[in-house]
Amino acid sequence: MTNSPVVMAGVSSAIRAVEEDIQFASRSDAKVLITGESGVGKEIVARLIHQRSRRMSGPLVTINCAGFPDSLLETEMFGHVKGSFTDAYRDKRGWLELANGGTIFMDEVGEMSLRMQALLLRFLESGEIQRVGSESRLSAVNVRVITATHRRLLERIAEKSFREDLYYRLNVIHVEVPPLRERLEDVSVLLRYFLREFSTLHKSPEPDITAEALDCLVSYHWPGNVRELKNVAERLILRERAGRIGVESLPHEILSTRRRIIAAPVAVPQASSVGETLFDRIVKGRESFWSVVHEPFLSRDITRADLREVVRLGLEQTRGNYKLLTTTFNMLPDDYKRFISVLRKYQCHLPFRQFRVIQPGTPDRAESEPVARVS
């Protein structure tokens, strides 16, 4: 539990958009779902929403759902009564009770078991808490719920490992935090912020950084996102006492990436449409249609024209065979009917015959036409 001030450093348009979402979310008590890769700063977003809301004077309780086994997570969330299990020597309040009047931030909610998801859904519907080992329920608590995950929950729903009804309960306000590699203009701002922070912490003078070293850091891919950059900044403070950070001071993994970039031949970039970029992610990157195209389309991040282009490119590759698209688009075979249903619902189902290349004497096979019946 903490109410210590936090900041979100950055100058990119992407991080400004996140700031706008934070401001919007802080005006109400609606549930918030924060998504993004590990290390992008989802907890910072949750803390900022709490600190700017009318609940700022109340507690902020943080729980990592991936850090506890099922039985322990239940007692930590809901509490328990004395004698309910071995070592339960007294009644204990759970995190939801402790967050009464404030906010609970549940990180990695996508790691919850289906049983825990059902218990959380019951709480969200009633606001009542039943401690482990108790036969009665406590009075409803007044808690705002903010959740976060690095998982693609729509994919988890398709896999039957996450409850669809819980997803829509949690996803009232959605804040997507982009990875650092998509906002590299923030690297220098974040770096100087962390260098200043760790200089104070370790009682060391804040060092200067050479232009060449900064260029290396800005061009790095940052697979660990902001968390990795923060770690690098602390290492530089602890290692360099001369007051200057040069290329030679940088970690091995960053220098290795720089050498590969220098050694690689210079390629002339080719302009790609949104649809072509998404198609390449699916086919070359082996990502799923549901996460790359369907989910952004529902969030209105891409247009119907983009969706149609992806389908067109896929049909060109399969010669009009919709069933083969389930494999091409990295979907499960059972997703075929759902896929066709989505295309028809949003008028993105294209006539397959224009993509057929029929050799003389080859019969026109009707199985290329989707036959899924959509109610």
C-alpha positions, 0 to 999 in steps of 0.5 A: 500500500502506497500513495507516494507520488509517481511520474510518467516521463516521456515526450512521444505522442504515444505516451501523451495519448496514455496520459490522456487516458489516465486523465479520463480514467481518473474522473470516475470510479469505473474499472480499468484494464491496463494492457501492454508488454512486461516492463512498460510501466502498467503499475505506474499508470495504475498509481497515477489513476489512483493519485489523480482520482477522488480516492487519492486519500484512500489506500492503494493496494497492489497485488501480483496475481502471478506471484501466488498459488491458487489457495494462497491468492484466495486467502490473501484477496478475501481473508480467512477466519481462525482455524480455517486451515493449518496455521490460521491462528487468527482472523485475517482481513484480505486485500479487498477489505484493506482497500476499502475506500480506495483502489486495488490494483491487480497485476497479471490478472491474466494468470488467474485460474478459472476458479479464482476468476469466478470468485473475482467475478462474484465479488465484482457483481456484489461487492461482498466478501466471504473470507476463507472458512466463513459461512457468512459474507461481510458487508459490501466494500467500496473498492475501485478495481484496476487490473493489468496484464501482458496477455492477449485476453481475447486469445485467452478467451478463445483458448477457454482459459479466461472468462469472457464475462469477466473480461467485459466486467474488467474492460470498462476503460482500456489503457494500452501502454506501448512498448519502448521500441515504439516510442524511442524518442522517450529513451533519452528523457527516461534515461536522464530521469533515471540517472538523476534518481539513482545519482541521488539514491547512491549519493553519486554525481549525475554523469554526462553522457556522450552523443554517441552513447546516447545514439546507441541507447536510442537505437537499441530494441529494448526487449525489457522495455522501461524496466530494462532501461531503468536497470541499465541506468542504475548499472551505469551510475554504480559503474561509472564514477568519472562523471562521463558515460561513453560507448565503452561504458554501455552493457554488452547486450547494447553494444552487441546490437550496435555491432550487428546494425553496423555490419548489416547492409543498408537496405532501402526502406519500402513503404508498406500499407497498414494491411501489408504490415499486419499481414507480414506480422501474421505470416512472417512473425507467426502471430495470430489474426485474432491479436494482430488484426481482430483485436485492434479492429474492435478497438478501432485502431485499424479500419475496415479497409485494413481488415479487408486488405489483410483478407485480400492478401491472404486469399491471394496466397491461398488462391481463394481458399478460406479454410486454408486461411485459418492455417495461414493466419495462425488460427485453430482449425475450430476458429473457421466458423468464427472467422467467417462470421466476423468477416460477414458481420463487418462486410469484409467477406470477399468473393473467393472466385476472383482469387482462383487460378483455374487450370484448363480441365481443372474442376472448380472446387466448391469447398473453397467457398466458405460454407459456415452458417452464421445465425 
